[in-house]
Amino acid sequence: MSVISDGENATRLLEDEFLQRILNELREDYKNRIMQTQRGDQELRDEIYFDFQAIKRFEEKLKTYRDRKSFLKKRVI
């Protein structure tokens, strides 16, 4: 795949309402789960935290691909 097509796919995913709704639901689920943990349950809290961070990394990776496309297009112009 090319930088352009990767960027277009990333943009499409970032703008997809269904995907965004799922990601928002996951974020809320993780927030609720962490609030329900016991004070001493550090292992579970760490697991939930890393799951939450995975969503963030996923979105950041998509934004990186989108931005690469924009940067490449500006260089070509």
N, CA, C and O atoms as a MOPAC input file, in Angstrom:
PM7 MOZYME 1SCF
protein

 N      0.84100 1    -1.18200 1     0.00000 1
 C      0.00000 1     0.00000 1     0.00000 1
 C      0.88500 1     1.24300 1     0.00000 1
 O      2.02500 1     1.22000 1     0.46200 1
 N      0.34000 1     2.29600 1    -0.51700 1
 C      1.08300 1     3.54800 1    -0.57300 1
 C      0.71400 1     4.44200 1     0.60500 1
 O     -0.27300 1     4.21300 1     1.30300 1
 N      1.53000 1     5.45900 1     0.80000 1
 C      1.26500 1     6.42100 1     1.86900 1
 C     -0.08700 1     7.08400 1     1.66000 1
 O     -0.82500 1     7.32500 1     2.61500 1
 N     -0.40600 1     7.37600 1     0.40300 1
 C     -1.68300 1     8.03500 1     0.08900 1
 C     -2.85500 1     7.12600 1     0.43400 1
 O     -3.79000 1     7.55300 1     1.11100 1
 N     -2.81400 1     5.87500 1    -0.02300 1
 C     -3.94400 1     4.97700 1     0.24800 1
 C     -4.04200 1     4.64800 1     1.73800 1
 O     -5.14300 1     4.52300 1     2.27500 1
 N     -2.88800 1     4.50700 1     2.40800 1
 C     -2.92400 1     4.29400 1     3.85600 1
 C     -3.57700 1     5.48600 1     4.55200 1
 O     -4.38800 1     5.31700 1     5.46100 1
 N     -3.21800 1     6.68300 1     4.11900 1
 C     -3.79100 1     7.89200 1     4.71200 1
 C     -5.28300 1     8.00000 1     4.47100 1
 O     -6.03600 1     8.41100 1     5.35400 1
 N     -5.70800 1     7.63200 1     3.27300 1
 C     -7.13900 1     7.66800 1     2.96300 1
 C     -7.90500 1     6.64700 1     3.80500 1
 O     -8.99100 1     6.93600 1     4.30700 1
 N     -7.33000 1     5.45600 1     3.95400 1
 C     -7.97500 1     4.43500 1     4.79000 1
 C     -8.04500 1     4.89500 1     6.24400 1
 O     -9.06300 1     4.70400 1     6.90900 1
 N     -6.97700 1     5.49500 1     6.73000 1
 C     -6.96100 1     5.98600 1     8.11200 1
 C     -8.01000 1     7.07400 1     8.31100 1
 O     -8.71900 1     7.08500 1     9.31700 1
 N     -8.10400 1     7.98200 1     7.35600 1
 C     -9.09800 1     9.05300 1     7.43300 1
 C    -10.50600 1     8.47400 1     7.46100 1
 O    -11.35300 1     8.89600 1     8.24800 1
 N    -10.73700 1     7.50500 1     6.59400 1
 C    -12.05700 1     6.87600 1     6.53600 1
 C    -12.40700 1     6.23400 1     7.87500 1
 O    -13.53600 1     6.36100 1     8.35000 1
 N    -11.44700 1     5.54900 1     8.48000 1
 C    -11.69600 1     4.91500 1     9.77300 1
 C    -11.92100 1     5.94200 1    10.87500 1
 O    -12.79900 1     5.77100 1    11.72100 1
 N    -11.13100 1     7.00600 1    10.86400 1
 C    -11.28600 1     8.04800 1    11.88500 1
 C    -12.63400 1     8.75400 1    11.78200 1
 O    -13.15700 1     9.25300 1    12.77900 1
 N    -13.18600 1     8.79300 1    10.59600 1
 C    -14.46400 1     9.46500 1    10.37800 1
 C    -15.65600 1     8.50500 1    10.43100 1
 O    -16.80600 1     8.93400 1    10.33800 1
 N    -15.37800 1     7.20900 1    10.57900 1
 C    -16.44200 1     6.21500 1    10.60500 1
 C    -17.21300 1     6.30500 1    11.92600 1
 O    -16.64600 1     6.08600 1    12.99700 1
 N    -18.49000 1     6.62300 1    11.84400 1
 C    -19.31300 1     6.81000 1    13.04100 1
 C    -19.43100 1     5.53900 1    13.87600 1
 O    -19.41400 1     5.59200 1    15.10500 1
 N    -19.55000 1     4.39700 1    13.20000 1
 C    -19.69400 1     3.13600 1    13.93100 1
 C    -18.41900 1     2.82700 1    14.71800 1
 O    -18.48200 1     2.48300 1    15.89900 1
 N    -17.27900 1     2.95000 1    14.06900 1
 C    -16.01000 1     2.69200 1    14.75900 1
 C    -15.83000 1     3.64300 1    15.93500 1
 O    -15.41500 1     3.22200 1    17.01500 1
 N    -16.13400 1     4.90600 1    15.73700 1
 C    -15.99000 1     5.87700 1    16.82200 1
 C    -16.92900 1     5.57000 1    17.98600 1
 O    -16.56700 1     5.74200 1    19.15000 1
 N    -18.13600 1     5.11600 1    17.66100 1
 C    -19.08200 1     4.74400 1    18.71900 1
 C    -18.56100 1     3.55300 1    19.52800 1
 O    -18.66800 1     3.53300 1    20.75400 1
 N    -18.00100 1     2.56900 1    18.83500 1
 C    -17.43200 1     1.40000 1    19.50900 1
 C    -16.26100 1     1.81800 1    20.40100 1
 O    -16.17000 1     1.38700 1    21.55100 1
 N    -15.37000 1     2.65300 1    19.87400 1
 C    -14.21900 1     3.10300 1    20.66200 1
 C    -14.66700 1     3.89600 1    21.88600 1
 O    -14.10200 1     3.73800 1    22.96800 1
 N    -15.67000 1     4.74200 1    21.72200 1
 C    -16.20200 1     5.49600 1    22.86300 1
 C    -16.82600 1     4.57100 1    23.90400 1
 O    -16.66100 1     4.78300 1    25.10500 1
 N    -17.53800 1     3.55300 1    23.44700 1
 C    -18.13300 1     2.59000 1    24.38600 1
 C    -17.04200 1     1.83700 1    25.14600 1
 O    -17.16400 1     1.60400 1    26.34800 1
 N    -15.98600 1     1.46100 1    24.44800 1
 C    -14.87500 1     0.77900 1    25.11500 1
 C    -14.23100 1     1.67800 1    26.16200 1
 O    -13.93100 1     1.23300 1    27.27000 1
 N    -14.01700 1     2.95400 1    25.80700 1
 C    -13.44600 1     3.90000 1    26.77500 1
 C    -14.30700 1     3.99600 1    28.02200 1
 O    -13.80100 1     3.95100 1    29.14300 1
 N    -15.59900 1     4.12600 1    27.82300 1
 C    -16.51600 1     4.22300 1    28.95700 1
 C    -16.51400 1     2.93600 1    29.78100 1
 O    -16.54500 1     2.98000 1    31.01100 1
 N    -16.47700 1     1.79300 1    29.09700 1
 C    -16.41300 1     0.51200 1    29.81200 1
 C    -15.16200 1     0.44300 1    30.68600 1
 O    -15.23400 1     0.02900 1    31.84300 1
 N    -14.02600 1     0.84400 1    30.14100 1
 C    -12.77700 1     0.80400 1    30.91000 1
 C    -12.82500 1     1.77600 1    32.08500 1
 O    -12.35600 1     1.45300 1    33.17700 1
 N    -13.38600 1     2.95700 1    31.87100 1
 C    -13.50900 1     3.91900 1    32.97300 1
 C    -14.38800 1     3.34300 1    34.08100 1
 O    -14.05200 1     3.43500 1    35.26100 1
 N    -15.51000 1     2.75200 1    33.69400 1
 C    -16.41200 1     2.15300 1    34.69200 1
 C    -15.75000 1     0.98500 1    35.41500 1
 O    -15.89000 1     0.83300 1    36.62800 1
 N    -15.02700 1     0.16000 1    34.65600 1
 C    -14.36400 1    -0.99400 1    35.27400 1
 C    -13.31500 1    -0.55300 1    36.28200 1
 O    -13.21800 1    -1.12400 1    37.36800 1
 N    -12.53200 1     0.45300 1    35.93200 1
 C    -11.47100 1     0.87800 1    36.85300 1
 C    -12.05800 1     1.49500 1    38.11200 1
 O    -11.48700 1     1.36900 1    39.19500 1
 N    -13.20200 1     2.16600 1    37.97200 1
 C    -13.85200 1     2.76100 1    39.14500 1
 C    -14.43600 1     1.69300 1    40.06900 1
 O    -14.64700 1     1.95100 1    41.25400 1
 N    -14.69500 1     0.50800 1    39.54300 1
 C    -15.29300 1    -0.56500 1    40.34100 1
 C    -14.25500 1    -1.49000 1    40.97000 1
 O    -14.61600 1    -2.40300 1    41.71100 1
 N    -12.97100 1    -1.26800 1    40.68600 1
 C    -11.94500 1    -2.13000 1    41.26300 1
 C    -11.74000 1    -1.80500 1    42.73900 1
 O    -12.03800 1    -0.70500 1    43.20400 1
 N    -11.23800 1    -2.76800 1    43.43600 1
 C    -10.89400 1    -2.58100 1    44.84000 1
 C     -9.55700 1    -1.85400 1    44.93400 1
 O     -8.71900 1    -1.96400 1    44.03900 1
 N     -9.36600 1    -1.12900 1    45.99600 1
 C     -8.14900 1    -0.34900 1    46.18800 1
 C     -6.87000 1    -1.17100 1    46.02600 1
 O     -5.89700 1    -0.70300 1    45.43600 1
 N     -6.87500 1    -2.36400 1    46.53800 1
 C     -5.67300 1    -3.18100 1    46.51700 1
 C     -5.47900 1    -4.01500 1    45.25900 1
 O     -4.51000 1    -4.77000 1    45.16800 1
 N     -6.37700 1    -3.89600 1    44.29000 1
 C     -6.31200 1    -4.74500 1    43.09800 1
 C     -5.50600 1    -4.07000 1    41.99500 1
 O     -6.03200 1    -3.73500 1    40.93400 1
 N     -4.21800 1    -3.87800 1    42.26900 1
 C     -3.35000 1    -3.16500 1    41.34500 1
 C     -3.18300 1    -3.89600 1    40.01600 1
 O     -3.10400 1    -3.25900 1    38.96500 1
 N     -3.12900 1    -5.22300 1    40.05200 1
 C     -2.94900 1    -5.99400 1    38.82100 1
 C     -4.11100 1    -5.76100 1    37.84900 1
 O     -3.89200 1    -5.54400 1    36.65700 1
 N     -5.33200 1    -5.80500 1    38.35600 1
 C     -6.50500 1    -5.55600 1    37.51000 1
 C     -6.51800 1    -4.11300 1    37.01500 1
 O     -6.83600 1    -3.86400 1    35.85200 1
 N     -6.18300 1    -3.17600 1    37.86600 1
 C     -6.13700 1    -1.76900 1    37.45700 1
 C     -5.11000 1    -1.56600 1    36.34900 1
 O     -5.36400 1    -0.84600 1    35.38400 1
 N     -3.95400 1    -2.20100 1    36.49000 1
 C     -2.92700 1    -2.09300 1    35.44300 1
 C     -3.42400 1    -2.66000 1    34.12400 1
 O     -3.20400 1    -2.07500 1    33.06400 1
 N     -4.09800 1    -3.80600 1    34.19700 1
 C     -4.63500 1    -4.43600 1    32.98800 1
 C     -5.63900 1    -3.51500 1    32.29100 1
 O     -5.58300 1    -3.33800 1    31.07400 1
 N     -6.53900 1    -2.93900 1    33.05200 1
 C     -7.54300 1    -2.03700 1    32.48200 1
 C     -6.87100 1    -0.79900 1    31.90800 1
 O     -7.24300 1    -0.33700 1    30.82900 1
 N     -5.89500 1    -0.26300 1    32.61200 1
 C     -5.16400 1     0.91900 1    32.14000 1
 C     -4.49100 1     0.63200 1    30.79800 1
 O     -4.58100 1     1.44300 1    29.87600 1
 N     -3.82000 1    -0.51400 1    30.68100 1
 C     -3.13100 1    -0.83300 1    29.43500 1
 C     -4.11500 1    -1.08800 1    28.29500 1
 O     -3.82300 1    -0.75800 1    27.14600 1
 N     -5.26300 1    -1.66400 1    28.59400 1
 C     -6.30200 1    -1.83400 1    27.57400 1
 C     -6.79100 1    -0.46500 1    27.09200 1
 O     -6.97200 1    -0.24900 1    25.89400 1
 N     -6.99800 1     0.44200 1    28.02400 1
 C     -7.43100 1     1.80600 1    27.68900 1
 C     -6.37400 1     2.49500 1    26.82500 1
 O     -6.70800 1     3.16200 1    25.84600 1
 N     -5.11600 1     2.33400 1    27.18500 1
 C     -4.02800 1     2.94500 1    26.41900 1
 C     -3.92000 1     2.35300 1    25.01500 1
 O     -3.51100 1     3.04500 1    24.08300 1
 N     -4.28100 1     1.08900 1    24.85700 1
 C     -4.23800 1     0.45900 1    23.53500 1
 C     -5.19700 1     1.15600 1    22.56800 1
 O     -4.87900 1     1.33300 1    21.39200 1
 N     -6.35400 1     1.54300 1    23.06000 1
 C     -7.30300 1     2.27800 1    22.22200 1
 C     -6.69100 1     3.61000 1    21.79900 1
 O     -6.78300 1     4.01100 1    20.63900 1
 N     -6.07900 1     4.27500 1    22.74300 1
 C     -5.44300 1     5.56100 1    22.45800 1
 C     -4.32900 1     5.39500 1    21.41700 1
 O     -4.22100 1     6.19900 1    20.49100 1
 N     -3.51100 1     4.36400 1    21.56600 1
 C     -2.42600 1     4.12000 1    20.61300 1
 C     -2.97700 1     3.79900 1    19.22900 1
 O     -2.41100 1     4.22300 1    18.22100 1
 N     -4.07200 1     3.05800 1    19.17500 1
 C     -4.71200 1     2.72300 1    17.91000 1
 C     -5.14000 1     3.99700 1    17.17800 1
 O     -4.85900 1     4.16700 1    15.99200 1
 N     -5.81900 1     4.88500 1    17.89800 1
 C     -6.26800 1     6.14500 1    17.29400 1
 C     -5.08600 1     7.02100 1    16.87800 1
 O     -5.11800 1     7.64500 1    15.81800 1
 N     -4.05900 1     7.06900 1    17.69800 1
 C     -2.87600 1     7.86900 1    17.36300 1
 C     -2.17900 1     7.32900 1    16.12500 1
 O     -1.67700 1     8.10500 1    15.31200 1
 N     -2.14000 1     6.02000 1    15.96900 1
 C     -1.53000 1     5.41700 1    14.78300 1
 C     -2.32500 1     5.79400 1    13.54100 1
 O     -1.74400 1     6.12100 1    12.50700 1
 N     -3.65400 1     5.75100 1    13.63600 1
 C     -4.47800 1     6.16100 1    12.49600 1
 C     -4.22600 1     7.63000 1    12.14700 1
 O     -4.12800 1     7.97800 1    10.97000 1
 N     -4.12100 1     8.48200 1    13.15300 1
 C     -3.85900 1     9.90100 1    12.91000 1
 C     -2.49500 1    10.11300 1    12.27800 1
 O     -2.32300 1    11.01200 1    11.45400 1
 N     -1.52900 1     9.29600 1    12.65400 1
 C     -0.19700 1     9.39100 1    12.05700 1
 C     -0.25600 1     9.07200 1    10.57000 1
 O      0.33600 1     9.78200 1     9.75700 1
 N     -0.96500 1     8.01300 1    10.21200 1
 C     -1.10400 1     7.65300 1     8.79300 1
 C     -1.83600 1     8.75300 1     8.02500 1
 O     -1.45500 1     9.08600 1     6.90300 1
 N     -2.87300 1     9.31000 1     8.61900 1
 C     -3.61100 1    10.40600 1     7.98400 1
 C     -2.70000 1    11.61100 1     7.76600 1
 O     -2.70900 1    12.22200 1     6.69800 1
 N     -1.91700 1    11.94500 1     8.78600 1
 C     -1.03600 1    13.11200 1     8.70200 1
 C      0.10200 1    12.90900 1     7.71900 1
 O      0.53600 1    13.86500 1     7.07600 1
 N      0.59800 1    11.67600 1     7.58800 1
 C      1.64600 1    11.39800 1     6.59300 1
 C      1.14800 1    11.70400 1     5.19200 1
 O      1.87200 1    12.26500 1     4.37000 1
 N     -0.09600 1    11.32800 1     4.93200 1
 C     -0.68800 1    11.60400 1     3.62000 1
 C     -0.73800 1    13.11100 1     3.38300 1
 O     -0.35100 1    13.58400 1     2.31400 1
 N     -1.21000 1    13.86000 1     4.36700 1
 C     -1.29200 1    15.31600 1     4.23200 1
 C      0.08500 1    15.92600 1     4.01300 1
 O      0.25000 1    16.81500 1     3.17600 1
 N      1.06600 1    15.45200 1     4.75900 1
 C      2.42600 1    15.96700 1     4.62700 1
 C      2.97300 1    15.67100 1     3.24500 1
 O      3.58200 1    16.53600 1     2.61600 1
 N      2.75800 1    14.44900 1     2.76400 1
 C      3.25400 1    14.07600 1     1.44300 1
 C      2.59800 1    14.90600 1     0.35500 1
 O      3.26700 1    15.34100 1    -0.58200 1
 N      1.29300 1    15.13100 1     0.46800 1
 C      0.59700 1    15.93200 1    -0.52800 1
 C      1.12000 1    17.36800 1    -0.54800 1
 O      1.23400 1    17.96900 1    -1.61700 1
 N      1.43500 1    17.91800 1     0.61500 1
 C      1.97000 1    19.28600 1     0.67700 1
 C      3.35900 1    19.35300 1     0.04000 1
 O      3.70200 1    20.35500 1    -0.58800 1
 N      4.15400 1    18.30400 1     0.19500 1
 C      5.49700 1    18.28800 1    -0.38400 1
 C      5.43500 1    18.21500 1    -1.89100 1
 O      6.28000 1    18.79000 1    -2.57700 1
 N      4.44600 1    17.51300 1    -2.41400 1
 C      4.31000 1    17.32400 1    -3.85700 1
 C      3.82200 1    18.59800 1    -4.53100 1
 O      4.18100 1    18.88500 1    -5.67300 1
 N      2.99600 1    19.36400 1    -3.81100 1
 C      2.41300 1    20.57800 1    -4.39100 1
 C      3.41200 1    21.65500 1    -4.51700 1
 O      3.08800 1    22.74500 1    -4.98800 1

